[in-house]
Amino acid sequence: MEFSGTSDTIEAAAARTRKGMDTELVMPNLQASAEFRERLLEMYTKCALHETSERVGTPAAVD
């Protein structure tokens, strides 16, 4: 299977992690706000997709 990951594709996919998400599941607490946790999810998704892209031999451009 070929993965054609580009930086733009990865950015778009990571941004979609926050869309349509049940915000009730992302609750704030003393350590972090709900918004911070949502952004952290987006960042982790972006990192995972870049890592996957590199592992399959199609490095994505990093901005």
C-alpha positions as CSV (number, residue, x, y, z in Angstrom):
1,M,0.0,0.0,0.0
2,E,1.4,3.4,-0.9
3,F,0.9,6.4,1.3
4,S,1.3,9.8,-0.5
5,G,1.5,12.0,2.6
6,T,2.2,15.6,2.0
7,S,2.5,18.3,4.6
8,D,-0.8,19.9,3.5
9,T,-2.6,16.6,3.6
10,I,-1.3,15.9,7.1
11,E,-2.2,19.4,8.3
12,A,-5.8,18.9,6.9
13,A,-6.1,15.5,8.5
14,A,-4.9,16.7,11.8
15,A,-7.3,19.7,11.7
16,R,-10.2,17.3,11.2
17,T,-9.5,15.6,14.5
18,R,-11.2,18.6,16.2
19,K,-14.2,18.8,13.8
20,G,-17.2,16.8,14.8
21,M,-15.6,15.8,18.1
22,D,-17.9,15.4,21.1
23,T,-16.7,18.3,23.2
24,E,-18.3,16.7,26.2
25,L,-15.6,14.0,26.1
26,V,-12.8,16.6,26.4
27,M,-13.3,18.0,29.8
28,P,-11.1,20.6,31.4
29,N,-9.4,20.1,34.8
30,L,-6.7,21.9,36.8
31,Q,-4.0,20.7,34.6
32,A,-5.4,21.7,31.2
33,S,-8.3,23.4,29.5
34,A,-10.5,21.6,27.1
35,E,-9.2,23.8,24.3
36,F,-5.6,22.9,25.1
37,R,-6.5,19.2,25.1
38,E,-8.1,19.5,21.7
39,R,-5.1,21.2,20.3
40,L,-2.9,18.6,21.9
41,L,-4.9,15.9,20.1
42,E,-4.4,17.7,16.8
43,M,-0.6,18.0,17.4
44,Y,-0.3,14.3,18.4
45,T,-2.2,13.3,15.3
46,K,0.1,15.4,13.1
47,C,3.2,13.9,14.7
48,A,1.8,10.3,14.2
49,L,1.0,11.0,10.6
50,H,4.4,12.4,9.9
51,E,6.0,9.4,11.6
52,T,3.8,7.0,9.6
53,S,4.7,8.8,6.4
54,E,8.4,8.4,7.1
55,R,8.1,4.7,8.1
56,V,6.5,3.8,4.8
57,G,9.1,5.7,2.9
58,T,7.2,8.7,1.8
59,P,8.6,11.5,4.0
60,A,6.3,14.5,4.3
61,A,7.7,18.0,4.0
62,V,7.9,19.6,7.5
63,D,7.1,23.3,7.6
